[in-house]
Amino acid sequence: MRIEEALKASKERGLDLIQITDKVSPPICKIMDLGKYLYIQEKKKKKSKKSGILKEIRIGFNISPHDLETKANLAEKFLNKGNKLKIDMRLRGREKALKNHATEKINNFLEMIKEKVPIKIEKQLKKKGGNLNVIIYKG
């Protein structure tokens, strides 16, 4: 359809002629309301910003190496689905005094995950109350 015909058709319907892409020849256009088109584009941007659900894996202070491997496999599944992952270690009683040991455990866990899936850290390891938290995503 030629441009003149498309403009005439859009005026008859009381809508706008919107150019979708000009990368191809002839350019692709749609006859629709401009406000609706902009709203749809904004919705797509917001949806692409949300990179999945925040899943949580809780690790105990005295977790065994095999259990840590199992949790790493679970983390790999979550990350491959496009979800963010919060790794949480709750410290109770005397464990709070051994914060260095707990951070070492979480860092080892992160290394195990890095071997399986490339990751990026969204929020650094942080002590919040009696917990140690870190949020990661697939990078």
C-alpha positions as CSV (number, residue, x, y, z in Angstrom):
1,M,0.0,0.0,0.0
2,R,1.3,3.5,-0.8
3,I,1.8,6.2,1.8
4,E,-1.0,8.4,0.4
5,E,-3.5,5.5,0.5
6,A,-2.5,4.5,4.1
7,L,-2.8,8.1,5.3
8,K,-6.2,8.4,3.7
9,A,-7.4,5.1,5.3
10,S,-6.2,6.2,8.7
11,K,-7.9,9.6,8.5
12,E,-11.2,7.8,7.4
13,R,-11.0,5.6,10.5
14,G,-10.0,8.5,12.8
15,L,-6.7,6.7,13.8
16,D,-3.0,7.4,13.3
17,L,-0.5,5.9,10.9
18,I,2.4,4.6,13.0
19,Q,5.7,3.5,11.5
20,I,6.7,0.3,13.3
21,T,10.1,-0.1,11.7
22,D,12.1,1.6,8.9
23,K,14.8,-1.1,8.8
24,V,13.1,-2.9,5.9
25,S,12.1,-1.6,2.5
26,P,9.2,-0.6,2.4
27,P,8.8,0.5,6.0
28,I,6.3,-1.4,8.2
29,C,3.4,0.8,9.4
30,K,0.2,0.2,11.4
31,I,-3.1,2.0,11.5
32,M,-4.0,2.4,15.2
33,D,-4.3,5.0,18.0
34,L,-1.0,6.5,18.9
35,G,-1.8,6.6,22.7
36,K,-2.6,2.9,22.7
37,Y,0.7,2.1,20.8
38,L,2.8,4.1,23.3
39,Y,1.0,2.4,26.2
40,I,1.8,-1.0,24.7
41,Q,5.5,-0.1,24.2
42,E,5.7,1.2,27.8
43,K,4.2,-2.1,29.1
44,K,6.8,-4.1,27.1
45,K,9.6,-2.1,28.6
46,K,8.4,-2.7,32.1
47,K,7.9,-6.4,31.5
48,S,11.5,-6.7,30.1
49,K,12.9,-4.9,33.2
50,K,11.4,-7.5,35.5
51,S,13.9,-10.2,35.2
52,G,12.1,-13.0,36.9
53,I,10.8,-13.8,40.4
54,L,13.0,-13.5,43.4
55,K,13.6,-17.1,44.7
56,E,15.2,-17.8,48.0
57,I,17.6,-20.5,49.1
58,R,18.3,-20.8,52.8
59,I,21.6,-22.3,54.0
60,G,22.2,-23.5,57.5
61,F,25.4,-22.7,59.4
62,N,26.4,-26.3,59.8
63,I,25.4,-27.5,56.3
64,S,27.3,-30.5,54.9
65,P,29.2,-30.3,51.6
66,H,26.8,-32.7,49.9
67,D,23.8,-30.6,51.0
68,L,25.6,-27.5,49.7
69,E,26.0,-29.2,46.3
70,T,22.3,-30.1,46.2
71,K,21.4,-26.5,47.0
72,A,23.8,-25.3,44.2
73,N,22.0,-27.6,41.7
74,L,18.7,-26.0,42.8
75,A,20.2,-22.6,42.4
76,E,21.3,-23.5,38.9
77,K,17.8,-24.4,38.0
78,F,16.4,-21.2,39.3
79,L,19.0,-19.1,37.5
80,N,18.5,-20.9,34.2
81,K,14.8,-20.1,34.4
82,G,15.7,-16.4,34.6
83,N,14.9,-15.9,38.2
84,K,16.9,-13.8,40.7
85,L,18.2,-15.7,43.7
86,K,18.5,-14.6,47.3
87,I,20.9,-16.7,49.3
88,D,20.1,-16.5,53.0
89,M,22.0,-17.9,56.1
90,R,20.3,-17.5,59.4
91,L,22.7,-17.2,62.3
92,R,21.5,-18.2,65.8
93,G,23.1,-17.9,69.2
94,R,26.8,-18.6,69.2
95,E,26.9,-18.7,65.4
96,K,26.6,-14.8,65.3
97,A,30.1,-14.6,66.8
98,L,31.4,-16.7,64.0
99,K,30.4,-14.4,61.2
100,N,33.7,-14.9,59.3
101,H,33.0,-18.7,59.0
102,A,29.5,-18.0,57.7
103,T,30.7,-15.5,55.1
104,E,33.3,-18.1,54.0
105,K,30.5,-20.7,53.6
106,I,28.4,-18.4,51.5
107,N,31.4,-17.4,49.3
108,N,32.2,-21.1,48.8
109,F,28.5,-21.6,47.8
110,L,28.8,-18.7,45.3
111,E,31.9,-20.3,43.8
112,M,30.1,-23.6,43.4
113,I,27.3,-21.8,41.5
114,K,29.8,-19.9,39.4
115,E,31.3,-23.2,38.2
116,K,27.8,-24.1,36.8
117,V,26.3,-20.8,35.7
118,P,27.9,-17.3,35.1
119,I,26.4,-15.1,37.8
120,K,26.4,-11.4,38.7
121,I,25.8,-10.1,42.2
122,E,23.0,-7.6,42.5
123,K,23.3,-6.9,46.3
124,Q,26.6,-7.6,48.0
125,L,26.8,-10.0,51.1
126,K,25.2,-8.1,53.9
127,K,24.3,-8.8,57.5
128,K,20.7,-7.9,58.2
129,G,19.6,-8.7,61.7
130,G,20.7,-12.3,62.4
131,N,20.9,-13.2,58.7
132,L,23.5,-12.9,56.0
133,N,22.0,-12.2,52.6
134,V,23.2,-11.9,49.0
135,I,21.1,-11.5,45.8
136,I,22.4,-12.8,42.5
137,Y,21.2,-13.2,38.9
138,K,22.4,-15.0,35.8
139,G,25.0,-12.8,34.0
